[in-house]
Amino acid sequence: QVQLVESGGGLVQAGGSLRLSCAASRRIFNINAMGWYRQAPGKQREFVATITSGGSTNYADSVKGRFTISRDSAKNTVDLQMNSLKPEDTAVYYCSVTTFIAYWGQGTQVTVSS
């Protein structure tokens, strides 16, 4: 069973930066995409960013220009660099890896204070 473990969350002031990392417990084959999603209190989980096996990236409009997703295919890791953080970025951030099925991490809390 593959496990995804996120790290790097925490408390930061508005305008600050955080870098999230996600690592798989073992090598994952046939990856279509790796990505990040988030869920704020009382809201549904939403898409943040993805990166395909070919390196193409896609971002939610709300984070474009502020967040950058990157991956290390050899290590099966995916990172999310978050700059210019806003209070509305506060959420639990989840890592996802999609092959024929989707794997999810347990989430890491990001709190942005105003």
N, C-alpha and C positions, 0 to 999 in steps of 0.2 A: 504494500500500500504506500503510495506516495504521500508525503506530507510537505506542505509548504509552510515556511516559518517567516513571518514578517518581523522586521526590527526597525528601529530608528524613530519611532513615534515619540511624542512628548508634548510639553507645553512651551509655547513660543509666543512672543509678542507680535502684534500685527506689523507687517513689514519684514519680518524675519524669515529665516529659511530652515528647512529640515530636509534630510535625505532619508527616504525609506528604502529598505532593501528586502528582498525576498529570495530565499534559498530553498531548493528542493532537497528532500532527504536522500534522493538517489537520482540517477540519470533518468531523464524523461525523453522518450523517443517520439518522433512524428509530431513535434510541436507545430501547431498552426499559428498560435499567437500567445503572447504573454501580456498581462495587463494589470491595471489597478482600478478598483472600484471603491466607492465610499458610501457610508450610510450615516446620516446625521440623525439625531434623536427625533423620533416621531415621523421620519421620512423613509421612503423606500430606498433601497440600494441603487446607486446611480453609477454610470460609466464615468471614468476619469480619463484614462489613457490606455492605449494598446500599442504593441509593437509586434509585427508579424515575423515569421521565420525569415522573410526576405528583407527585413529591416524597415519596412514601411511603418510609419507612426500615424496615430490618429488621436486627437484630443477633444475633450469636451470644450465647448465654447467658453465656459466659465473659467477654464484654466489655461487656455492658449496664451502663449507668450510668458507664462509664469512657471509652468511645470515642464519638465523634460523627462521622458522615459528612455531608459537605455537597458541593454541586456548583454549578458555574457553567455553565448550559446554553449561554450565548452563547459561552463560551470553550472549551467541551468539557473542563472540568477537574473533577476530583473530589478532595477532600481527606479526610483522616482525622486528626482530633484525638484523640490518645491521652493520657489522664491516668491518674494512679495506676498507672503501669506496674509489672508484676510480672516476675520472672525467667521465668516460664512464657510470657510474651508474646514471648520471644526467638524470632525466625524471620525468614525472608525474606518480605517482604510484596509481594504482586503486585496490580497494578491490573487491572481488567477492565471492558470496555465491551461490552455485548451489543446487537446489532441483530438481523439475521437470522443472523448468526454472532457468535462471541465473539472479541474482540481481547484480547490479554494483553500486559502489559509484561514487562520483563526482571527486575524485582524489585529491592527495596532492603532491605538488611540492617538489622534492628533487634536490638540486643543490650541486655538489661537485666541489670545486675549486682546481686547481692544485697548 
